[in-house]
Each structure stands twice: as C-alpha cells, then as structure tokens.
Amino acid sequence: MRDAADLVLASRHRLVGAYDAWLARRGRAERQGDWTPERHSDRRFVEELRRLIALGREEIPPKLGVPTTRSGWSNWRKGRSAANVKLRLDVCRAVHVLTGIDVTANQFLSEAPVNATDLVSIGTVTGQESAVGSVTVTVSFVDFRTSDAQPVFLADVRHSREARSEPNLLGSVRFGLKQASLFASNTGDLEPLLTHLSDGSSSQHGTANGAEVSLDDEAPLRWRVQPPFPKEALQARFTEVQLCQGKPTLDSDGIVAVSVQSADVTPSIDFDKRAKISDREYRETKKRLVERLIKDKFLDNGPRTRHVLSQSRIKWQ
C-alpha cells in the first residue's frame, strides 16, 4: 500500500479543471473585510484540501503544491508550466474527494475507493458474472466507526472578528452516525439480492457485525444501515456483501456508496472546563460542526438530501 506522503505525478490541466469545477459549484468567495480568512477562493480551496487531509489522520504538509493565488491558477490555465507536477498522494486524494476528478497523470485514483471521512470506509466493489448474462455486485467490506477527536476552536463557537483572529482551542469533538444509507447507482437492470442482515449474522449474501442492514423501500437498490438496539451509534463491519444481481450497463460508471443526512451525524463535544459556553452557543456549535463535516460532499441520487461519505466504482469482471 502506498504511503500518503509518496509523491505522484499529477496533471496540471486536470488540477485546473478540478479547481474550476469546485469554483463553479461553490461560487467565488466574497470579500468581507481584510480579517476574513476566506476572502479568496484559491485560499479557501487550499483550506478545504487541508481539512480533508486532516480527516484522513495524516500530517498536513506545509505546502500542498497547488497555486494559492488567482494569478497562479491563471498561469496553470494558460499552460505556462510543465504538463505534470509532483504532488503528495494525499493531496491528490483530497482533490479527488472534493471535486470527483482524478488529477493523477495515469488516472489510478479513479479505480480506488473514495473515503471522505474517517467515519466510513468502503472497500472494492466487483460485478462478477454469476450466470449467462447475469452479474452479481459484491462489496468486499464496509466499516463504520466513531471519528478520531478533532479540535474545537473559539471560531467554531462564536462568529466574531476576535474569534476568527484568535485560534483558541476550546475542546474536542468526535462524530458518530445514528444510521446511514447504502446504495448502488448507474448499474443498469439489476435487482436486489440482499434483503436483510441482522447483527452477528452470516448468510450467502454476506456477514454483519455491529449493525443491521435492511432493504429500504424508499428507492430501488438502497439499504438502510442501523445500529442494533439499544446502541445509538454505528460501530460495525460488513464483509462480502452481495447487494444485487442482473444485467448491468457495462459501459457505465456504476458505483456503490454510503450517504447520510445531516440529522444522522451526532457530534459529541468535550469542552475545556474553563470554557464558558451558553446553551445556545452549544446547540449552534453542534450544528456548525456537522455542517463543516458534510460540507462539499456530493449528493446521492435518492429522494432525500444525503451527502456521500464513501463510494467505490464497480469493477465489472
């Protein structure tokens, strides 16, 4: 397995395309005074990349290797530099998570699972021929866990000039999931194989430990993942889960993904005893931290607003 700090070749052309796609989706940052740290889109893009690298529990490099000024992006856009640039692997992964674009020169990230947080990890997904003209889609594993502790600063609690200029550490937060949605998309004419897996069970369609999986009638090829009663947070692992079977569209980019609603995310905050936080600030801080966690995540294709935390492209075999 390659190390996150390994250097890989990345295409400047694809990096520009990724930045432009992110900019089109987010909109250009507006100036709100000289003290506002997000007054430039290029800096905000870099900060989003840094946040994703931190979620991956990797040490953030001092420089990411991407432009930090509008003129820098303009020079790259005009081809005033070499076609490729060496970047750390975790930077390329962060761009992939943030924009959905694989910027590596040989496009090797496109085939790898994308895990945007440390709450959920998904393994490889295969679509293997099981009968003449029929394919079975199998997920090697899905892991759910509570996140590592992340810092909570004064700026997370209070929106003020002083709060933004003083990075005072007030405590830490861990995130958990009450439930999640597992779904398959762009798969063609497939029918579900898995209808239910209970905690601690094993069947011909997979093994579950720490949660229950049940077919969700909300939409085709969608399953609800919940912790067993009375547990309140998902800490679970599924292995070799056979989700669906049928005739796929082999020329499509079929995916299996895990998504959540904002209400599914539970932040557990541990404030320093010296921090004086009102009940209103506590409620608003929890909401703000959840919004930051799911910020910029892609939406899934279901009827409800859900944010994709992990996804893996189906490898048709």
C-alpha positions in Angstrom: 0.0 0.0 0.0 1.4 3.4 -0.9 2.1 5.9 1.8 0.1 9.2 1.9 3.3 11.2 1.7 4.5 9.4 -1.5 5.0 11.8 -4.5 3.0 11.0 -7.6 2.7 12.8 -11.0 -0.4 15.0 -11.3 -1.7 16.7 -14.4 -1.8 20.5 -14.1 -4.6 20.5 -16.7 -6.8 18.2 -14.6 -5.9 20.2 -11.5 -7.2 23.4 -13.1 -10.3 21.5 -14.3 -10.9 20.3 -10.7 -10.4 23.8 -9.2 -12.7 25.3 -11.8 -15.4 22.6 -11.2 -15.2 23.3 -7.4 -15.4 27.0 -8.0 -18.4 26.7 -10.3 -20.2 24.6 -7.6 -19.2 26.8 -4.6 -19.2 30.2 -6.2 -16.4 32.7 -5.9 -15.7 33.9 -2.3 -16.8 37.4 -1.5 -14.6 39.9 0.4 -16.0 40.5 3.9 -13.2 42.7 5.3 -9.4 42.2 5.5 -9.6 40.0 8.6 -11.9 37.4 6.9 -9.7 34.3 6.3 -11.9 33.1 3.3 -11.7 36.2 1.3 -10.1 34.5 -1.7 -11.4 31.4 -3.4 -7.9 30.0 -4.0 -7.1 30.1 -0.3 -10.4 28.6 0.6 -9.8 25.7 -1.8 -6.4 25.0 -0.1 -8.0 25.1 3.3 -10.6 22.6 2.2 -7.9 20.3 1.0 -6.0 20.7 4.3 -9.2 19.8 6.2 -9.7 16.6 4.2 -6.1 15.6 4.7 -6.6 16.2 8.5 -9.7 14.0 8.4 -7.6 11.2 6.9 -5.4 11.5 10.0 -2.3 12.4 8.0 0.2 15.1 8.9 -0.6 18.1 6.8 2.4 19.3 4.7 3.4 22.9 5.0 2.8 23.4 1.2 0.4 21.4 -0.9 1.9 22.1 -4.2 -1.2 23.8 -5.8 -1.5 27.5 -6.6 -2.6 29.8 -3.7 -3.3 32.9 -5.8 -5.6 33.7 -8.7 -2.6 34.6 -10.9 -1.0 31.2 -10.1 -4.2 29.4 -11.3 -4.3 31.6 -14.4 -0.7 30.7 -15.3 -1.5 27.0 -15.0 -4.7 27.5 -17.0 -2.7 29.1 -19.8 -0.2 26.2 -19.9 2.8 28.3 -18.7 4.4 25.4 -16.9 5.2 21.7 -17.4 2.3 19.4 -18.1 2.7 17.5 -14.9 3.7 18.3 -11.3 4.8 16.1 -8.4 2.2 16.2 -5.5 1.8 14.1 -2.4 -0.6 11.2 -2.8 -2.9 12.5 0.0 -3.2 15.9 -1.8 -4.4 14.1 -5.0 -6.8 12.0 -2.9 -8.2 15.2 -1.3 -8.7 16.8 -4.7 -10.5 13.6 -5.8 -12.8 13.7 -2.8 -13.5 17.4 -3.0 -14.2 17.5 -6.8 -14.7 14.0 -8.0 -11.8 14.4 -10.5 -8.8 12.2 -10.6 -5.9 14.5 -11.2 -3.2 11.8 -11.3 -1.3 11.6 -14.6 -2.1 7.9 -15.1 -5.6 8.1 -13.6 -5.0 5.4 -11.0 -7.2 7.0 -8.3 -10.4 6.6 -10.4 -10.3 2.9 -9.7 -9.8 3.3 -5.9 -12.5 3.7 -3.3 -13.0 7.3 -2.1 -13.5 7.8 1.6 -14.1 11.4 2.5 -14.1 11.0 6.3 -12.9 8.5 8.9 -16.5 7.7 9.8 -17.0 5.2 7.0 -14.6 3.2 4.8 -15.7 1.1 1.8 -13.6 -1.5 0.0 -13.6 -2.6 -3.6 -16.8 -3.5 -5.4 -16.9 -6.1 -8.1 -19.6 -7.0 -10.6 -18.8 -10.7 -11.4 -20.6 -12.9 -13.9 -22.7 -15.4 -11.9 -24.7 -16.9 -14.8 -25.0 -16.4 -18.6 -25.8 -12.7 -19.0 -26.1 -12.1 -15.2 -23.7 -10.3 -12.9 -23.6 -10.2 -9.1 -22.4 -7.0 -7.4 -20.4 -7.7 -4.2 -18.9 -5.2 -1.7 -15.7 -6.5 -0.1 -16.3 -4.6 3.1 -17.9 -1.5 4.7 -16.6 -0.2 8.1 -18.4 2.3 10.3 -16.8 3.8 13.4 -16.8 6.9 15.6 -14.3 9.5 14.3 -11.0 10.5 15.9 -11.1 13.5 18.2 -10.9 16.8 16.3 -10.2 20.2 17.8 -12.9 22.8 18.5 -11.8 26.4 18.4 -13.3 29.6 19.5 -14.2 30.4 15.9 -16.4 27.3 15.8 -18.4 28.7 18.8 -18.6 32.4 18.1 -18.7 34.3 14.9 -16.9 37.5 15.6 -13.7 39.3 14.5 -12.0 38.4 17.7 -13.0 34.7 17.4 -11.6 34.5 13.8 -8.3 36.2 14.7 -7.7 34.1 17.8 -7.4 30.3 17.2 -8.1 29.5 20.9 -8.5 25.8 21.5 -11.7 25.2 23.5 -12.0 21.4 23.4 -12.5 18.5 21.0 -15.3 16.7 19.1 -15.9 13.2 18.0 -18.6 12.3 15.4 -20.8 9.2 15.1 -23.6 8.1 12.9 -27.1 7.2 14.0 -27.8 5.4 10.7 -26.7 5.5 7.1 -27.9 4.7 3.6 -26.1 2.2 1.3 -27.0 2.4 -2.3 -26.0 1.3 -5.8 -26.2 3.7 -8.8 -25.7 3.6 -12.6 -26.0 -0.2 -12.6 -28.5 -0.9 -15.3 -31.2 -3.5 -14.9 -30.3 -5.0 -11.5 -32.5 -6.5 -8.8 -31.6 -6.6 -5.1 -30.2 -9.9 -3.7 -29.8 -8.7 -0.1 -33.0 -8.0 1.8 -31.8 -8.2 5.4 -28.7 -8.9 7.5 -29.0 -8.9 11.3 -26.2 -8.1 13.7 -23.9 -11.1 14.2 -25.4 -13.0 11.3 -23.8 -14.6 8.3 -25.5 -15.7 5.1 -24.8 -16.5 1.5 -25.2 -12.7 0.9 -22.7 -11.5 3.5 -21.8 -11.1 7.1 -22.7 -8.2 9.5 -21.2 -7.3 12.9 -22.4 -4.3 14.9 -25.4 -3.2 12.8 -28.4 -4.3 10.8 -28.9 -3.9 7.1 -32.4 -3.9 5.5 -33.7 -3.2 2.1 -35.1 0.3 2.0 -38.4 0.8 0.1 -37.6 4.5 -0.3 -35.8 3.8 -3.7 -34.5 0.8 -5.7 -31.1 -0.6 -4.8 -31.0 1.2 -1.4 -30.4 -0.3 2.0 -30.8 1.2 5.5 -27.9 0.6 8.0 -28.8 1.0 11.7 -27.1 0.0 14.9 -28.8 -2.8 16.9 -31.0 -1.6 19.8 -30.0 -0.1 22.3 -26.8 1.1 20.7 -27.1 4.7 19.4 -24.0 4.9 17.0 -22.8 2.7 14.2 -19.6 0.8 15.0 -19.9 -2.0 12.5 -18.3 -4.0 9.7 -19.9 -5.8 6.8 -17.9 -8.2 4.7 -18.5 -9.9 1.3 -22.0 -8.4 0.9 -23.8 -9.4 -2.3 -26.1 -6.5 -3.0 -27.7 -7.1 -6.3 -27.8 -9.2 -9.5 -29.0 -8.9 -13.1 -27.9 -7.4 -16.4 -25.7 -4.3 -15.9 -24.9 -1.5 -18.2 -21.2 -2.4 -18.6 -20.2 0.9 -20.2 -21.4 3.0 -17.3 -19.6 4.1 -14.2 -21.6 2.1 -11.7 -20.9 2.9 -8.0 -21.8 1.7 -4.6 -21.8 4.4 -1.9 -22.7 5.3 1.6 -24.5 8.6 2.3 -26.0 10.3 5.3 -28.4 13.1 6.2 -27.2 15.9 8.4 -29.5 14.6 11.2 -27.8 11.2 11.0 -24.5 12.7 12.3 -24.1 13.1 16.0 -21.2 15.3 17.4 -20.0 14.6 20.9 -18.2 17.7 22.2 -15.9 17.8 25.1 -15.3 21.4 26.2 -12.5 22.5 28.4 -13.8 23.1 32.0 -12.6 26.7 31.8 -14.6 27.4 28.6 -17.8 29.3 29.3 -20.4 28.2 26.7 -24.1 29.1 26.8 -26.7 26.6 25.8 -27.5 28.5 22.6 -23.8 28.5 21.6 -23.6 24.8 22.4 -26.5 24.0 20.1 -25.3 26.2 17.3 -21.7 24.8 17.6 -23.0 21.2 17.2 -25.0 22.3 14.1 -22.0 24.2 12.7 -19.6 21.3 13.2 -21.9 18.8 11.4 -22.3 21.3 8.5 -18.5 21.5 8.3 -18.1 17.7 8.3 -20.5 17.2 5.3 -19.6 20.4 3.5 -18.8 20.0 -0.2 -19.7 16.3 -0.1 -21.5 15.1 -3.2 -25.3 14.5 -3.0 -26.6 11.0 -3.8 -29.3 10.3 -6.3 -32.1 9.5 -3.8 -35.2 11.4 -3.0 -33.8 12.9 0.3 -30.9 15.2 0.7 -28.0 12.9 1.7 -24.2 13.5 1.5 -21.9 10.8 0.2 -19.1 9.9 2.6 -17.7 6.9 0.8 -18.0 5.4 -2.6 -16.4 2.8 -4.8 -16.6 2.3 -8.5 -17.9 -1.2 -9.6 -15.2 -3.2 -11.4 -17.1 -5.2 -14.0 -15.5 -8.6 -14.5 
